[in-house]
Amino acid sequence: MSSRTRTTYYLTFEVESGDRMEFVVNGEEFGICAEGDEGILRFQGTRYYGFARHPRAHLRVVQGYNHSE
């Protein structure tokens, strides 16, 4: 006797109008999204076509090095 499990993944997006939209996505797409991601959402009606993230600027504070010493 064998059993199979199936996982359904959902992503919720908040669009510029403030509305939230929820889509069923595959596990890979779910795994690469993080809360706070910003970008372009592609969809038609309830059909999800993809999400292209805008790169985040990574700011790092680096302590200065004095070359004259």
Residue, then its C-alpha position, 0 to 999 in steps of 0.5 A: m500500500s502506498s500513499r502520496t502527499r501533495t502540497t499546494y503552495y500559495l503566494t499572496f501579493e499586495v498590488e499598488s492599489g492595496d488589494r491583495m491577490e493570492f495565486v497557486v504556484n509551484g514549489e520552486e517559485f514559492g521557495i525563491c520568494a520572500e516577504g518584502d520582495e518587490g517587482i513586476l507581477r504577471f497575471q491574467g484574472t486568477r492565472y499566475y504567469g510569474f513574478a520578476r523581482h527588482p534587485r535589492a540594493h545591498l548596503r554594507v558599512v565598511q570601516g575605512y582604511n587609512h593608507s597614510e599610516 
